[in-house]
Amino acid sequence: MRVVSEIVLAVAFIPFIYYLIVIFSSWEFFQQPEPSAADESFTPPISNLKPIRGLDPDAYENFASFCRQDYPEYELLFCVTPGDPAIPVLEKLARDFPQRQIRILFEATGSGTNDKVNKLDRLVREARHEIVVINDSDVRARPDYLRMVVAPLADPKVGAVTCFYLPIEEKGFAESLQNIGMLSDFYAGVLVAKRLDGVKFALGTTIATRRACIEGFGGYKAIENRPGDDLLVGRLIAEQGYEVKLLREPISTVADYRSVGDLFHKRLRWFVVMRHMRPWGHLGLLLTQGLPWSLAAVALHPTAATALGYLGTYALLRCAITWIIGIHGLKHPGVWRRMPLIVIWDAVAFFLWVASFGKNSIRWRDKDYYIRDGVLVPVAPT
């Protein structure tokens, strides 16, 4: 028993090393100098692509924010399935902004199982311009959004641009918990990955790139049956030798977590996808879980010194990570008062990580899929 206790005490220290790497990686990233204003003079024509399925909260205002861009020339392309509830909103958008180049495409190309990728395949084919900006339907764009995300592409070595995202507001406990999880956990992993291996991924809320970079990996047709298309696109562009640029400035989204159950469902889906896409990396998350290891150390060695040393160090480092990313880096308001939720999120994240090993299917929107050999397979024939 003593040997087991000593082993647990030793292993329980490993997450603290990870937390220190997060702190170093995050501090280094946010201390980088701001890009020069001269970069924003790069304003080529843009095709802004939006695959649509279903109606998000405040959908009209989200879409309208892209019609109010301070940008000289761009078009807005939407791809939607006939009968989708978003169609009347898109038609109203086209009527309200006749000065904008807005096209609504019905039906996607291809027969892949990933509906979003099928839509993106058609959107890229229909785009009139070389520079394309892809974003989710929950994004609420500031007037300078297009200038900001396209500016780094002035450098021909940059093949894609992506960025962090923050909710405009939080409505209820579930959205607050999700937000603290993003700041303290998800973005922490993103910044460590960037520091150790470079940016070889993209976040689906924004991907700015060139059509040539998409064609370089075979186009969206090549990944029409794969999950995690945004992560894949970033990886496939990086594999062509391009830099994927992660911006410091976050964009805004309208959160849609109606309940804690809804949050659990969406986050578990992501854990399951990551287990299939990066199995060893997903397994390695066990050694980044400071809360369960600290509790295990205290349970096997129940002394005041152990409790203070492990739980105290855990709390200090987790708060430091959240402060650097959420407050110092992303300037997100109200983070201090949500710090106690870090412990709750870490407990939830550990539960979801464990649960992901017993989950063989995911649900996206209203359809269920298995993931087999990295490919989406519908649970029910379509």
Residue, then its C-alpha position, 0 to 999 in steps of 0.5 A: m500500500r505504501v508503494v502505491s501511495e508513493i506512486v500516486l503522489a509522484v504521478a499526481f505531480i505530473p499535471f502541475i508540470y503540465y500547468l506550468i507549461v500552459i502558463f509559460s506557453s500562454w504568457e509567451f503567446f500573449q506577450q507577442p507584439e501586436p501586428s502592425a496596422a500596415d498589415e490591414s491595408f491588405t484587402p483583396p476581394i473575399s468570399n465569406l462562406k457559411p454552411i447553414r443547418g438549423l436556426d441558432p439564437d439571434a441568427y438574423e443579427n449574427f448574419a447581419s453583422f457580416c453585412r455591416q463589414d468595413y471592407p471594400e469588396y466581399e460576397l456572402l454565400f450561404c448553403v442550406t438544405p431546402g426546407d431548413p428553418a433558416i431560409p426565411v431569415l436568409e431571405k429577409l437578410a437579402r431584402d434588408f441588405p440589397q447593397r451586399q452581394i448575397r447568394i443563397l445556395f440550396e443543396a450541397t454537392g457530394s454524398g458524404t456523411n458530413d453534411k457541413v463538409n458537403k455544403l462547404d464543398r459547394l461553397v468553395r466551388e461557387a466562390r468567386h474570389e481566391i480568398v475565402v473566409i469560413n465561419d460558423s452561424d453563431v459568430r457575431a462579427r465586429p465591423d473590422y472582422l474581415r480586415m482582421v482575419v484576412a490581414p495575415l494572408a498578405d504573407p504568402k507563407v501564411g496559408a490559414v488564419t484562425c482565432f479564439y472566440l468568446p460569448i457576447e453574454e452568458k445566460g445561465f449556469a451552463e453557459s458560464l461553466q462552458n465559458i470557464g472551461m474554454l478559458s481554463d482548459f480548452y484554450a490552455g491545450v491549444l496554446v500548449a499545442k502551439r508552443l510544442d508543435g506549432v499551429k496545425f489545426a484551425l477553430g471552426t468559428t473562423i478559418a480564413t484561407r485561399r482556395a489554392c490551399i484547400e485544393g492543395f489537400g484535395g478540397y472538402k471532397a477529400i474529407e467529406n466523411r470525416p469528423g472534426d473538419d475544422l481541425l483537419v483543414g488546419r492540419l492539412i494546410a499546415e502539412q503543405g508547408y504553410e503557416v497557420k496563424l492563430l490571432r490574439e484578438p478573439i471574435s464574438t459568438v452567441a452561445d447556445y447551451r440551454s441546459v447543463g445536459d445540453l453542455f454535457h452532450k456537446r462536450l462529450r461529442w467533442f471528446v469522442v471525436m478527439r478520441h478517434m482522431r488523436p487516440w494517444g493524445h486523448l489518452g494522455l489527457l489523464l496526466t493533465q487532470g490535476l483535480p482527480w490526481s490531487l484528490a487521490a493523493v490526499a485520499l491515500h496520504p490524508t495529512a494537512a501537508t498533503a492537502l495543502g501541497y496538492l490541492g493548494t498548488y492545483a488551485l493556485l496554478r489553475c487560477a493563474i492559467t485562467w487569469i493569464i488566458g481569460i483576463h490578461g490575454l483575451k480581456h474577457p470581463g467577469v472572469w474573476r467571479r467565475m473562478p470557483l467554477i474551475v473546480i466544477w469544470d475540471a470535475v465535469a471534464f474528467f467525467l466526460w473524458v472517462a465517459s468518452f471511452g464507452k461512447n461509440s457514436i455522436r449526435w450532430r444536430d439531429k443525426d447520429y453517427y458512428i466513427r469507424d477508422g476515422v470515418l463518420v458512418p450514419v447509425a441509421p441508413t440515409 
